[in-house]
Amino acid sequence: MAPGKGDATHREILRVALALASEVGLSGVTVSMLAERVGLSKSGLFSHFSSKENLEVEICLLYTSPSPRDRTR
C-alpha cells in the first residue's frame, strides 16, 4: 500500500516530538504541547497513537535506531 496522508502526519508527529524532547526532555513533552506544535487537536493526535506511552515508545525506538534513515519511518 502506498504511504498516505496519515503516514505523513504520523511521521511529522514523531519528528516534532523528537524536536520537543531535545528541547525540554521527553518527560517535559505534553500531549497539548505536541498537538499544538503539529497543528492537531489532542484527539487528532491520538488517532495516530493509542496513548502517550505508545508515542513515547516510538520516539525512543526512533532515537535509538542505528541509522538516521530509520528515524523517518
N, C-alpha and C positions, 0 to 999 in steps of 0.2 A: 504494500500500500504506500502511495506517495505521501510524504510529510504534508500535513495540512496546517491551517492557521493555529489550531490548538497546540500542535507540536512546537510551533514557533513561539507561542505565548509561554508554553511550559519552559522552553529554553531561556526566554527572556526573564522569566521569574527567577530561575536559578542564577542567571548572570547578575541580576540586580541584587539578589540575596547574597551572593558571594561578595559583591562590592560593598554592600552594607556591613556584612560580617567583618570585612577587613577594616572598616571604619570604627565600628562600635563593639565588635566581638559578636560571636554567634548568639550568645545568650542575651545580648542587647538588642537584637533584631526582633521587633514586634510584628505581628501579622498586620496591624494597622499601618505601620511604617512601610512595610514592604508593599502592601496593596496600594497605598497612595503613590509610592515611587513608581510602581509599574503602571498605574492608571486603571486599577481594577477595584471593585468592591471586595470586601472580605469574603463574601460568598462566591464571587468570581474567582478569587484566589483558591478557595477550597474546592472549586470544580476541577482544579488541576492537581491538587494534593489532598489526600483524605484527612490529614491532620498536620499540625505544626511539626510534630515529631517526624512524620513521614518526609516533610520538606527538609528538616534538619539532617536526616539520614542521607537524602540525596545530595545535599550540599557537602556533607562530609565525604561521601563517596567520590564526588567530583573533585574536591580539594585534594584528596589523597590519591587520585588516579595517576598513573605513571606518565601520561602524556597530555600535553595541552589540548590535543585534538579530542581526547576523551571528555574533556571538560565542557564541550559544546553539545553533547548528546542530550 
